[in-house]
Amino acid sequence: MAEKTLKSVFVDELRDLYNAEQQLIKALPKMAKTATSEELRKGFEKHLEQTKEHATRIEKIFGGLGEPVKGKKCKGMEGIVAEGSEVMSEDYEGAVMDAALISAAQRVEHYEIAAYGSVHAYAELMGESNAASLLERTLEEEKETDQKLTDLSKQINQEAYQGGTGEGETKPRQRAARAGTNR
């Protein structure tokens, strides 16, 4: 049996990430279609294009390593995507659905940030500067996407809270005012 090295782990993790990106290429259009916020929909569409580029970068890394371009089933992403599909099948509407979509999307981003952070560190340690550069670019894009989702969630979560459940922040105040207990 051949000795496993850090390069073995690196290639294995790249195969896992490649499959994860392929799963996302299929999932993101569904998320975009389900989103009710125009800004969120456009964000998903933009990230779909980035995700395709992420997969292309991994293909370039495989080429540079002399490795065949192939994925390894990413069970972690499979589970996260399945949870996202469950969210989309719920009967949430409007901003409530968008809030749930953002939550699902951020799970994806956090998983990818962890994975890309690790393979980037491996590439740097092994002196694979081209791979490290490509992985660093992808890692930064994943972090930017996560931040955009966080920023967007502030408005959408507030809308969901105020109007999506019928129990917004103004409702208790209105009840208190009707009861003569203005505070």
Secondary structure, 3 states (H helix, E strand, C coil): CCCCCHHHHHHHHHHHHHHHHHHHHHHHHHHHHHCCCHHHHHHHHHHHHHHHHHHHHHHHHHHHHCCCCCCCCCHHHHHHHHHHHHHHHCCCCHHHHHHHHHHHHHHHHHHHHHHHHHHHHHHHHHCCHHHHHHHHHHHHHHHHHHHHHHHHHHHHHHHHHHHHCCCCCHHHHHHHHHCCCCC
